Amino acid sequence: MARVVGRGAPTVAQAVSTLTAYGVVVLVFMMAMYSLESRSRRYVAAFALGCALSSSYGFASGAWPFGSVEAIWCVIALRRYWSGRPART
């Protein structure tokens, strides 16, 4: 039986490209929020979200050191947000 291309489970190449696209979007979001942190505390919270998403990308891609570092940055950003300290200028 011939298999119809485009049906069924995604190929490895499709899965990798989806993961790569997710990583690019998440990292661009994280860096954009980092650059806007000085404007408002909500950008600090958004940066924490970006770090959490980047961490999930790191673990999903098999780069556990990257995932671990991003998880630590997420905690640091959340502590800055909750402490009410103004963002760096």
N, C-alpha and C positions, 0 to 999 in steps of 0.2 A: 504494500500500500504506500502510496506517495503521501507525504505530509504537506499540507497546504501552508505556505509561508505566511506568517502574520496571525496564525491561529494557535491557540493553546498557550502553554507557558512561555514567558519571554526567554530569549536566548541570553547567554552570558553577556554578550556585547550590549544588548539592550539594557540589561540590569545594571551593568557598569556605567553606561552612559546616563541612566536615570540617577544613579547615586552621585555621579560627578556633577550633573546639573543641580541636584539638591545641594551639594557642597558649595558650588559657586554662588548660588542664590543666598544661602545661609551666611557665607563669609562676607559677601558684599553687604548684606543687611547689618551684620555685626560691626563691620568697619564704618559704615555710614552712621550708625548709632553712636559709636565711639567718637566720631568727629563732631557730633552734635551734643555731647554730654554737657558742655559748658552752658548750653541754652536753658536747660530745664532738668529737674530731677527725673521726670518721666523718661527722658532719653537714657538716663542711667539704668532705669528698670528695663528699658528696651534693649540696652546693651547686655544686661544680664540674660535676657531671653535669647539674644543672639549667641551668647557664649554657650548657653545650654543646648541650643540647636546645633552649634558647631561641635560641641562635645558629642552629641548623638551621631553626627556625621563621622567624627573621628573613630568612634567605636564601631560604627557600621562598616567603615572602610578598612578596618583592621589596624588602624594606626592608634593603638591604645595610649601611647604617650601623649599624642595630640589631644585625644579625648579627655585624658586626665588633667592636663594643663588647662583646657577650656573649662572643665568642671570647677577647678579651683578659681579661675577668673570669674565664673558665674557667682560663686559664693562671695568673693571680694566685692563684686559690683552690688550684689544684694545687700551686703552689710553697709556699703556706702549709701545705698538708697534708704534703708531703714534707719540709719543714724541721722539722717536729715542734713548731713554735711553738704555744703554746696559743692558742685562739681568743680573740677580744676579749671582755671582760666589760663 
